Amino acid sequence: MLDTKNTAGKPVVDPAGLVRLMDALSDIGGGPDGAMNRLTLSEEDRVARDWLVAFMQDEGMQVAVDPAGNIVGTLDWAGPDAPLVMTGSHIDSQPNGGRFDGAYGVVAAMAAVKAVKDAAAAAGIAPKANLAIVDWTNEEGARFQPSLLGSGYFVGNHDLDFVRARRDGDGISVGAALDAIGYAGTAKHPLPDAYIELHIEGSDHLEKAGLKFATFTRYWGAVKYRLAFLGHQAHTGPTPMAERRDALLGAAYLIAELKAMADRSGVDLHTSVGRLEVAPNSPNVVPAEAVLFIELRSGSPETLVAAEAELKRHIVDAAARAGIGWEVRSVDYRAAGAFDRRLVSLAAEAAASHGLQTMQLDTIGGHDGVSMAPHAPSVVIAVPSVGGVIHHPTEFTTEDDRLLGAQILADMLWRFCTEDDLLETRGA
């Protein structure tokens, strides 16, 4: 349970209000047994965005949407020269995903900002920082690739033409989807002076250690290939085995090699093929094409360079072994790096004020905070995931732990609103 003995004169997140917000958002695209289908820029996403915008407007926030569809609600109460502290995450989900990944970070931001706003009004203080809540477009990368698309646009990693031209498996572009749901905005959002993203852990380190709170200090890099093996369509009955040019066979060879690469590297390299598109995808037709969505992840830049070189060799070998061709259709790179250590310390201090120890972790999965970190002081903080489950309908974080994360976030925001030059005075 949350220790509230030191909350006098500070914001207090309303537990019931936090539950109501989480339940309301979970109803949008939610299915049985916790399943969530709220793909980015879908009709479900539009309804969720409308719900979020209504909350922001009710709380007196200025709402702006940029051309990539990123929504920012700003509590502009400290004046134009005051620092801007941004918090939030994303409300798009994986297909048949869970309710809390990303969405909890937005809901907790809503509850935390409301708590800070109410506490400031009750105390009659003049805040020293402006606060913003953000919902990033296409963090998940489930419908459009690459992932972190909206935050990547925000920091200048992608231009607008690139963003709008991304297409899903049905050929619908980001631009067309944004226009269809009415969220192709025109705003230009300023970079914040600090960015704080609250998340469920997505693994079980906290749970196994019996702890309740973590800060991510480093983020792993990633190399993502969209690779096509090119064979020849033929009948699986009469076509002799020796004459087949099976694109899927080449994919199978490569997938096995990717697992072997990870086995040889130990814990420092993760490899995967999470999506495979086969054409014509008929039970009695030799596949003419197999498109693999390949990921290499590591916290070590050197390991990623070596892994990509090995991947390239295995692509050539797999194609030759299957007697087929191949082509690389896209490659996305995400560098490894570190989050702002001053914000890491601030988060640990907020947790300690509730008698909690902070675990320091790496994040292997991508978060929008990874896009932000090279451009603004940023940190991603986390509360436990039951069983370490994520990207699955059984994904769950308890109400107590959700409240704990939202309260620590509110405490961090409160310090920005009541202390001068918080980042500068803490030293580099």
C-alpha atoms as one frame of an Amber mdcrd trajectory, in Angstrom:
protein
   0.000   0.000   0.000   1.063   3.585  -0.664   2.585   5.359   2.327   0.813
   8.733   2.514   2.222   9.965   5.811   4.418  12.550   4.050   1.811  13.965
   1.671   0.793  17.027   3.726   0.988  20.106   1.510   1.652  17.972  -1.571
  -0.533  16.626  -4.376  -2.460  13.474  -3.582  -3.663  11.331  -6.467  -7.283
  10.278  -6.071  -7.341   6.435  -6.066 -10.946   6.159  -7.210 -10.426   8.752
  -9.906  -7.393   6.891 -11.238  -9.395   3.657 -11.426 -12.259   5.416 -13.231
  -9.920   6.870 -15.818  -8.206   3.532 -16.425 -11.515   1.699 -16.717 -12.964
   4.304 -19.083 -10.003   4.101 -21.444  -9.930   0.293 -21.228 -13.540   0.169
 -22.432 -12.467   1.714 -25.745 -11.302  -1.203 -27.865 -11.398  -3.574 -24.905
 -12.585  -7.128 -25.303 -13.074 -10.208 -23.132 -10.389 -11.400 -20.710  -8.496
  -8.104 -20.842  -7.816  -8.112 -24.586  -7.181  -4.708 -26.139  -7.466  -3.833
 -29.833  -6.880  -0.110 -30.208  -4.548   0.097 -33.172  -3.163   3.498 -33.937
  -5.372   5.796 -36.037  -8.222   3.287 -35.982 -11.792   4.197 -35.089 -11.123
   2.964 -31.549  -8.085   5.237 -31.379 -10.207   8.173 -32.552 -12.733   7.587
 -29.773  -9.941   7.322 -27.198  -8.317  10.506 -28.504 -11.621  12.360 -28.285
 -11.989  11.158 -24.683  -8.492  12.368 -23.812  -8.987  15.744 -25.467 -12.252
  16.222 -23.560 -10.432  15.606 -20.270  -7.701  18.079 -21.179 -10.227  20.741
 -22.087 -12.227  20.143 -18.897  -9.024  20.681 -16.903  -8.350  24.005 -18.633
  -5.457  22.728 -20.742  -4.598  24.136 -24.154  -4.874  21.265 -26.640  -2.738
  21.160 -29.767  -2.270  18.431 -32.386   0.700  18.327 -34.721   0.752  16.977
 -38.307   1.782  13.509 -37.080  -1.252  13.370 -34.793   0.630  13.785 -31.516
  -1.746  15.326 -28.957  -0.349  17.701 -26.321  -2.476  19.306 -23.627  -0.635
  22.102 -21.816  -1.428  23.594 -18.434   0.047  26.991 -19.255  -0.250  28.484
 -15.786   3.298  29.657 -15.044   3.831  32.028 -17.964   5.652  31.808 -21.296
   9.152  31.955 -19.788   8.617  29.131 -17.314  10.048  25.659 -17.968   7.806
  23.069 -19.589   7.594  19.583 -18.069   5.915  16.975 -20.263   4.575  13.585
 -19.195   2.530  10.899 -20.906   2.904   7.915 -23.200   0.650   6.385 -25.872
  -2.846   4.947 -26.108  -2.410   2.792 -29.212  -2.162  -0.939 -28.536  -0.941
  -4.139 -30.071  -3.574  -6.342 -31.747  -4.971  -8.558 -28.998  -2.677  -6.690
 -26.617  -3.084  -5.611 -23.020  -4.804  -2.654 -21.360  -1.869  -1.086 -19.523
   1.078  -0.856 -21.905   1.306   2.841 -22.758  -2.263   3.627 -21.766  -1.412
   3.521 -18.060   1.230   6.189 -18.606  -1.318   8.537 -20.167  -3.945   7.847
 -17.506  -1.433   8.288 -14.678  -0.313  11.569 -16.243  -3.933  12.760 -16.310
  -4.426  11.868 -12.635  -1.054  13.293 -11.566  -1.490  16.621 -13.342  -4.988
  16.971 -11.886  -3.601  16.272  -8.396  -0.871  18.895  -8.827  -3.359  21.424
 -10.173  -5.744  20.861  -7.261  -2.944  21.005  -4.673  -1.618  24.271  -6.086
  -5.091  25.804  -5.965  -5.610  24.627  -2.379  -2.237  26.008  -1.271  -2.593
  29.241  -3.237   0.868  28.875  -4.784   2.114  30.396  -8.009   3.539  27.459
 -10.000   7.039  27.725 -11.426   6.607  25.300 -14.348   4.054  24.612 -17.043
   2.860  21.019 -17.365   1.910  19.054 -20.478   0.298  15.681 -21.113   1.169
  13.947 -24.382  -0.277  11.059 -26.374   2.202   9.918 -29.014   1.088   8.506
 -32.370   2.050   4.952 -33.361   4.401   4.102 -30.513   3.682   0.409 -30.931
   4.486   0.067 -34.622   1.831  -2.641 -34.858  -0.057  -1.062 -37.736   2.585
   1.211 -39.273   6.355   0.853 -39.237   8.591   2.091 -37.749   7.501   2.196
 -34.129   7.978   5.452 -32.167   6.785   7.197 -35.317   5.053  10.177 -33.684
   7.786  10.936 -31.169  10.337  10.427 -33.941   8.601  13.150 -35.945   8.432
  15.377 -32.865  12.215  15.368 -32.400  13.044  15.573 -36.130  14.057  11.964
 -36.763  11.415  11.735 -39.527  10.021  14.382 -41.837   6.300  14.724 -42.458
   6.382  13.204 -45.936   7.990  10.078 -44.523   5.442   9.847 -41.711   2.383
  10.315 -43.898   3.646   7.839 -46.505   3.911   4.844 -44.098   1.380   2.173
 -45.063  -0.265  -0.657 -43.161  -0.835  -4.197 -44.437  -3.979  -3.065 -46.277
  -2.159  -0.262 -48.083  -3.707   2.555 -46.007  -1.237   5.355 -45.368  -0.672
   7.199 -42.108  -1.721  10.370 -43.885  -5.017   8.903 -45.048  -5.719   7.421
 -41.608  -4.937  10.711 -39.845  -7.222  12.584 -42.215  -9.982  10.015 -41.782
 -10.107  10.318 -37.993  -9.574  14.089 -37.985  -6.234  14.184 -36.201  -3.888
  15.611 -38.831  -3.116  18.805 -36.951  -0.968  21.813 -37.757   0.649  22.655
 -34.405   4.384  22.764 -33.786   5.040  21.561 -30.250   8.028  22.997 -28.353
  10.608  20.669 -26.860  10.028  20.293 -23.118  12.631  21.124 -20.493  11.989
  17.680 -18.987  10.097  14.586 -20.116   8.876  11.896 -17.684   7.203   8.723
 -18.934   5.537   6.281 -16.542   5.142   2.701 -17.715   4.452  -0.800 -16.539
   7.756  -2.631 -16.267   6.966  -5.251 -18.878   9.221  -7.827 -17.192   9.423
  -9.385 -13.742  12.586  -7.925 -12.183  10.645  -5.828  -9.667   8.295  -8.660
  -8.794  11.131 -11.128  -8.222  12.993  -8.606  -6.051   9.912  -7.761  -4.013
  10.205  -4.099  -5.008   7.609  -1.657  -6.305   9.406   1.007  -8.318  12.125
   1.264 -10.957  13.837   3.829 -13.094  15.266   2.867 -16.448  18.771   4.268
 -16.639  19.740   2.916 -20.084  17.862   1.988 -23.216  18.917  -0.682 -25.668
  19.467   0.015 -29.312  17.716  -1.833 -32.117  18.220  -2.724 -35.762  15.012
  -3.635 -37.598  15.012  -5.191 -41.073  12.078  -5.769 -43.383  13.512  -8.505
 -45.572  11.887 -10.312 -48.501  12.910 -13.744 -49.709  11.866 -14.183 -53.358
  11.075 -17.617 -54.754   8.786 -18.977 -57.472   5.126 -19.897 -57.112   4.338
 -23.512 -57.966   1.992 -26.373 -57.123   3.050 -28.321 -54.019   1.761 -31.551
 -55.539   3.424 -32.200 -58.876   6.414 -29.849 -58.558   9.491 -31.984 -57.762
  11.168 -31.105 -54.467  14.500 -30.472 -56.159  12.937 -27.924 -58.510  11.143
 -25.851 -55.904  12.237 -22.302 -55.096  10.516 -21.947 -51.749  10.710 -18.451
 -50.238   9.357 -19.686 -46.912  12.095 -22.297 -46.683  14.688 -19.521 -46.862
  12.837 -17.693 -44.092  12.904 -20.843 -41.950  16.642 -21.214 -42.381  17.223
 -17.597 -41.371  14.869 -17.685 -38.383  16.768 -20.657 -36.978  20.083 -18.837
 -37.451  18.759 -15.756 -35.642  17.920 -17.875 -32.592  21.383 -19.429 -32.719
  22.944 -15.948 -32.826  21.176 -14.996 -29.610  22.128 -18.297 -27.964  25.799
 -17.674 -28.710  25.699 -14.066 -27.493  24.068 -14.766 -24.122  21.973 -12.079
 -22.456  23.407  -9.129 -24.412  21.563  -9.773 -27.678  17.878 -10.341 -28.413
  16.767 -11.461 -31.872  13.318 -12.058 -33.275  11.056 -12.399 -36.288   7.741
 -11.199 -34.911   5.904 -10.946 -38.198   6.005 -13.055 -41.355   4.027 -12.269
 -44.497   3.786 -15.134 -46.970   2.431 -14.933 -50.541   0.271 -16.318 -51.952
  -0.258 -18.006 -48.562  -2.141 -21.025 -49.892  -1.781 -24.542 -48.420  -0.953
 -26.132 -51.774   1.218 -23.442 -53.344   4.983 -23.112 -52.978   5.458 -19.606
 -51.499   6.776 -17.053 -53.971   7.543 -14.458 -51.303   8.210 -14.397 -47.586
   8.660 -11.044 -45.858  10.309 -11.122 -42.444  10.189  -8.370 -39.838  13.526
  -8.927 -38.100  14.722  -7.293 -34.884  18.154  -7.220 -33.289  18.362  -5.535
 -29.862  21.298  -4.855 -27.565  22.518  -2.324 -25.043  25.955  -2.455 -26.691
  26.502  -0.575 -29.960  29.410  -2.884 -30.769  27.235  -5.965 -30.289  24.601
  -4.536 -32.636  27.177  -3.769 -35.343  28.546  -7.298 -35.135  25.059  -8.827
 -35.081  23.971  -6.918 -38.169  27.072  -8.060 -40.040  26.338 -11.650 -39.058
  22.686 -11.249 -40.070  23.758 -10.138 -43.539  25.911 -13.257 -43.944  23.067
 -15.502 -42.847  20.675 -13.840 -45.318  22.994 -14.674 -48.212  23.542 -18.232
 -46.968  19.819 -18.904 -46.377  18.886 -17.661 -49.833  21.601 -19.755 -51.485
  20.601 -22.849 -49.519  16.964 -22.482 -50.603  17.836 -21.487 -54.176  15.985
 -18.174 -54.015  16.587 -14.444 -54.200  16.220 -11.755 -51.569  15.954  -8.000
 -51.076  16.062  -5.668 -48.078  13.011  -3.403 -48.220  13.726  -1.207 -45.222
  16.119  -0.876 -42.289  15.467   1.140 -39.146  18.160   1.956 -36.606  17.652
   3.037 -32.992  20.769   3.886 -31.016  21.403   2.724 -27.463  21.798   5.412
 -24.829  21.171   6.632 -21.290  18.390   8.581 -19.623  19.033  11.802 -17.707
  20.661  10.908 -14.399  19.261  14.007 -12.697  15.726  12.815 -13.444  16.710
   9.301 -12.379  17.792  10.765  -9.016  14.645  12.873  -8.738  12.487   9.791
  -9.266  14.415   7.854  -6.614  13.966  10.718  -4.152  10.228  10.791  -4.798
  10.037   7.040  -4.187  12.168   7.304  -1.029   9.746   9.876   0.395   7.243
   6.997   0.496   9.738   4.616   2.055  10.450   2.810  -1.204  13.675   1.520
  -2.687  14.270   2.183  -6.400  15.586  -0.518  -8.727  17.662   0.655 -11.692
  17.035  -1.235 -14.923  17.705  -1.184 -18.646  14.749  -0.940 -20.974  15.045
  -3.374 -23.850  11.725  -2.428 -25.423  11.346   0.940 -27.104   9.487   3.818
 -25.460   8.809   7.335 -26.708  11.221   8.461 -24.000  13.929   6.801 -26.105
  13.142   9.212 -28.944  13.117  12.126 -26.520  16.282  11.337 -24.560  18.863
  12.716 -27.035  16.921  15.986 -27.323  15.602  16.807 -23.832  16.260  15.562
 -20.275  14.140  12.412 -20.144  13.448   9.392 -17.988  11.147   6.381 -18.071
   9.965   5.099 -14.695   8.060   1.894 -13.977   5.853  -0.058 -11.593   5.515
  -3.865 -11.575   3.828  -6.028 -14.174   2.221  -9.104 -12.627   4.206 -12.081
 -13.880   6.208  -9.782 -16.142   3.478 -10.071 -18.793   3.208  -7.452 -21.543
   1.668  -7.381 -25.057  -0.884  -9.981 -23.988  -4.495  -9.798 -22.733  -3.391
 -11.016 -19.269  -1.080  -8.005 -18.862  -1.889  -6.531 -15.435  -0.666  -4.067
 -12.839  -2.499  -3.915  -9.518  -4.518  -0.881  -8.445  -2.102  -0.265  -5.545
   0.904  -0.264  -7.862  -0.869   1.946 -10.400  -1.612   4.435  -7.635   1.969
   4.290  -6.431   3.356   5.149  -9.866   0.903   7.987 -10.389   1.713   9.419
  -6.957   5.469   9.341  -7.559   4.871  11.051 -10.901   2.745  13.720  -9.187
   5.476  14.252  -6.598   8.061  14.774  -9.341   5.827  17.242 -11.175   5.147
  19.053  -7.895   8.834  19.649  -7.319   9.161  21.229 -10.749   6.200  23.454
  -9.943   7.542  24.548  -6.537  11.348  24.669  -6.937  13.486  26.895  -9.139
  15.863  25.555 -11.781  15.436  21.999 -10.567  17.591  20.316 -13.201  20.363
  22.919 -13.123  20.739  22.991  -9.347  21.113  19.205  -9.161  24.340  19.208
 -11.147  25.169  17.319 -14.299
